[in-house]
Amino acid sequence: MQLTVLKERRPYETRVSATPETVKKLIALGFQVVVEKGAGEKSHFLDKAYEEAGATVAPTREKALEKARVVLKVSSPMTKEDGGEDEVSLLPEGALLLGLLQPFGKPSLIEGYNKRKITTFSLERMPRITRAQAMDVLSSQSNLAGYRAVIEAANSFERAFPMMMTAAGTIAPARVLILGAGVAGLQAIATAKRLGAIVSVFDVRAAAKEQVQSLGGTFIEVESQEAGEAAGGYAKEMSEDYKARQAAKIKEVLQKSDIAISTALIPGKPAPRLLTADMIKGMKPGSVIVDLAVESGGNCEGSVLGKVVETHGVKIIGYENMPGRIPTDASAVYARNILNLLTLCMDKESKSLKINWEDEIIQAIALTHEGKKFQVEKKGS
């Protein structure tokens, strides 16, 4: 059974969906692996390494897809609206496509999948359950995004992070405010603390307080009886009263902060606006904001996708695809996530694809199947 690894064509996408390490293991599962020429170059995995791992390197995308039964990607397929060729039309009819398919942001793609009867697994829908942890691409990528956000902030911040005792006097440590204590936020706390910063953290979920404190951060609380937890451990959208209290508290802390890193996302909805122009105006000149939610509309007013802008003396970083700024490691963990998922979908005896449509993991990530949007009650493959 042929498995094809495609080269990513979206702007800013530097990752690849399989590495030479996972190619060996995919072959052991029973796949014949074909890698499109140059697929791993931006992640520093060269064609020669894939060939040495046992894969065949195809000279073009069309050749790579000719006999594909399973297709691996990182980002969703390109469309004509994106300024590229319609990649869905090139996929073999009835194939299985795995990737970060953006079911909320790109619903128009679903029609294309169904026309070609493509079965699609949208990996950002992976449930937050124990047995799915090794397949959770959002967590693996968010972890790296949180780390890189602090590194980008430190690079743009024109002062030192740690407290320094010198003969000429003491240099005060940087004060970092992190908005959102999910996977990205927790890694940002750990990274900022390692660099010597004083870290304050805000999250609507009271349950995050213990995790924040265990990493050495100070948890900022808003006085309210409202619970911020939603299904799967995600944050939910809060009431207008809570938002008003939240804004006042964030503004107060922000005035004392040198750096703010915002990570707040609500699945299927635009990112909540946490940092307003008025708040930014009150920050110290030379301060830095990193908006990790910029691809979903942004937590910060004035952030621009793919750019660094400056307003009122504050730099606002809106880089697209933050994990892609560490492409080798981001690709490595993403590829392992996919390997773990495909291991779940393979029959060990026959070394053939055997999808259990009643598995809660499959039910969560399946987007389309047999020409229609996947429904939980569907039986059989």
N, C-alpha and C positions, 0 to 999 in steps of 0.2 A: 504494500500500500504506500503510495507516494505522499510525502509530506513536503510542502514547499515553504521556504522562508523567503519572504519578499523584501526588497529594498524599500525603505520608507521614503516617500516623496513630499510629504508636507513640510512647509517651511519650519525651521527650528527643531525638526525631529532628528535627533542624532542617534537614537537607540536602535537596537535590532532585537528581534524576537527569539533568536536562538544563538547560542555561542558554541564554539568548538567543544566545550565541555558537555553541554546538553545534547549536542548532535550525537555524540557517542552513545549516550543513554537512550536517545530516541531510536537509534538504530537497534539497540539491544531490545527495545520494546517491540520491534517488528516493522518499523518504518523504513522506507527508502527515502533518504533525505536529499532534496534538491535545494540549493541555495542560489538565489539570483546574484549574478556577478556584482561585487561591490557592496553587498547588503550590510556587511559589518565594518566597512572602512571608517565611518565616522565614530564608531565605538572602539576602533583600533583592533578589530578582529579581521585579519586579512583572508582573502580567498584561499591561499595556500594552507592556512591553519584549518579551514573547513574541510579541504580535500584530505588533509592528513588525518582528520577525525573520521573520515569515511563518507563524507557528503560528495555529491556531484555538483559542480558549479556550472550553472546555465548562463549562456552569454546574454540573454535578454529576459525580460519579464514574461513575454509570451511563451518562450521555450520552457521557462521554469514552471509555468502553469499548465502546460499541455496535458499532463496525466495526473494532476494533483487531486487527491481525495481530501486532504487536510491542508489548509492554508493558514500560516501564522503571520500576524502583523502586530505592530505596536499601536499605531494610530488608525483611525477609521479610513476606509478607502477614499482616494481622491475622487472628486466629481468635476464636471465641467464648470459648475458654479464656483468651484475653488480655483479655477484657472488652469486646470489640468485635464488629462484624459479621464474618462469615466472608467475607473478601475473595476467597478462591480461587473461591468459588461464583459470583462476579460476572465472572470472567475468561471471555472468549469461548473456546469449545471449540477446541482445536487451536492456540491462540496461542503465541507465543514470549515467555517471561518472563525478564528479566535483572535480577539484583540480588544483594545479599548475603543469600542465602537460608538461611544457618545450617543446612547439612545435618547437622551433628553435634548441634547444640543443639535442633533442631526437626524430628526425623525424621517426626513425625506428619503434617506438611504434605505429604510425598511422596504419601501415599494420595490426598489431595485433588487434587494435580496430575494423578495418573494417571486419576482418575475423569473428569476433563474433558479428558484427552489433551493436557495442557499440556506443551510442550517448555520445560524450564527450564535456564538457564545460571547456575550458582552461582559468582559471581565471586571469592569467597575461595579457590576451588580453582585459580586461575590458576597455571600452572607457572612456576617461577623459571628461565626461559630467556631468552636475549638478545632474541629476536624478540617476546616477550610483555611486555617491560618497559613499553612504552607503554600496555599494557592492565591492568597490575598494580594493582588497586585497593587491595589490602592495603598495598602499599608507599607509594602516594600518601597514603593516610589515616594510616598509621603515622608517616610523616614529620611530618605536622602534629600528630599526637598527642604525639610526642616533644617538639616545640617548645612546645606548649601546656602540657604537664606541668611544664616548668621555669617558665613564666610563672605558673601556678597556685601552684607551690611558693614562688616569690619573693613572690607576693601574700600568702601566709599566713605566711611567715617574717618575724618581727618584728625582723630585723636587716638590715644591708647585705650585698650579695653581694660587691662588689670590695674589695680592700684600699684603705684611704684614709689618706693621710698628712695629719694636721691639726696645728694649733698646740697642740691639747689632747692630742695623742698619736696613735698609729696604731690604726686599726680593722682587725682581722684579716679576711682574706677568708673567705667561707663555704666549707665543705667538703661536696662533693656526692658521694654514692655512687650509681652507676647500675648496676642489676642487669639484665643482658641487653644485648648490643651488636648487636641487629638493627637494622632501619631506624629504629624509634622511639628506641632507645638511642643510636644514633650521632647523630641529630639533637639529642637531649637533651644529649649531650656538647658538641656545637658551640654550642648555645644557652647552656648554663651557662658555658662558657669565655668567650663573648662578654660575659657579664654580670660576668666577673671572678672566678669561683669556682675553687677547686682541685678537680679532678674525678678520682675513682677509679672504675674500672669492673670488674665481674665478669661473666664469661661462661664457660660450659662448653666452648665451642668455641675451641681454641687458635688457630685461623685468624683470630679476631677481634682478636688482640693487635696486629697491625700497623695495622689500621684505627683502633683506639683510640688508639694512640700517635701516629698521623699527625694526629689531631685535638687532641692535647695532653693526653690523659688518661693516667692511670697504670693499667696493666692488673694486676689482682689474680689471681694464679695459685694453684691448689690442686695440691699435689704428688700426682700420680696418673698412671698409664700409660693410663688410660681415655680414649678419644676421645669427644667430645661432639657430633660432627657427625652429622646424619641426612640422609636423601635431600632434595634440593632446597635444601640449605644451612640447614635448620632445626636447632634443638637437639633432642636426644633425651633421653629419661628416663634418669637415671644410676642406678648401683648404690647400695645402702644405705651401703656403705663410703665411696663418694665423697660422698654426701649428708652424712654425719657430718663429714667433713673440710671440706666446703664450709660447713656451718653454723658450725663453729668459726672459720673464716677470716672469714666475713661478720660474725659477732658482734664479732670483734676490731676490724675496720675501722669498723663501725657506731658503736661507742662514741666514736670520734673524729669522726664525721660530724655535720653539722647537718641535712642533707637527704638522703633516700633516694628514688630513683625506680625502681620495679620494673616491668619490661616483659616478663618471661619468660613465654612461651607454648609449649605443645606441641600441634601440630595434632591435633584430634580427642580431646583428653584434658583433664581439669581442669588449671588452671594449677598449677605446682609451688609448694608452700609454702616460701618462702625466708626470710621474716621472722616469727619466733615472738614470742609475748608476752614471753618471757624476754629476747630480744634487744632488743625495744622498751623494756623496763623499764630497760635499761642505757644508753639514749640520753640526751643532755643535755636538760633541760627547755627547751621552746621549739622543739624540732626538728620537722621536717615530713617526712611520708612521702606520696608519691603512688603509688597502686596502679593502674597502667594495665591490669592483668590482672583487675580486680575483676569484670568481666562473665563471666569464665570460672572464677569461684570465688575468685580473688584470690591474689596472692603473699604477702600480708601478713595474718597472723592478726588478726582484729578489724576489718578494713576492711568497710564497709557500702556496698552498691550505691546510688549516687546521693546519698551523704551525706558530710559531714566529721564525724568523731568524734574525741574527745580521750581519750587514756589515758596515765597516768603522765606527764602534761605534754607529750605528743607528739601533734600533730595528724595524723590519717590521712585523706587525701583519697581518696574512692572514686567520683569522678564517673563517671556513665555516658556513653558516647559522647563521648570527649574531642575527636575531630575535629569533632564537631558544635558545639563551643564556638567554632569559627572557621568558621561555616557558609558564608560567601561563597566563601572559598578552597577549602574542602573540597569544596563542590559543583562548583566550577569544574574541579578536577583529576579528580574522579570522573566528571563528564560527559565530559571528554576521553578518559578511559580507555574509557568505553562507546562513544564515537564511533569510536575506533580499532578496537575489537572488531567493531562493526557494519560498518565499512569492509571488514574481512576477510571478512565474511559476505555481502557484496553483489556481484552481477555488474555490472560497469561498463557493459557493452554494453546489457543489457536493463533495468538499474536495478531488479532484482528480487532477492529473497532467495535466495541460493545457498550453502547450508552444506556445507562439505567435512567429512564425518563421519570422514574418515581423518586429518584434521589433528590433531596432538598437542595443540594448544591446545583445540580443540573437545572432544576425547576427555577432557581433564582437567576441563573446567568443566561439561559436560553432565551433568545430574542425572536428568532424566526425558525420555522421548520416546515418542510413540505408545502411551501407556497403560501403560508399564512403566519401571522403573528403567533408565537407560541402561547399555548394555554396550559395551565397546570394540570388540567384533567386529561390532556392528550396522552394516549398510551402507545407504546411501540416506537420503533425507530424508523 
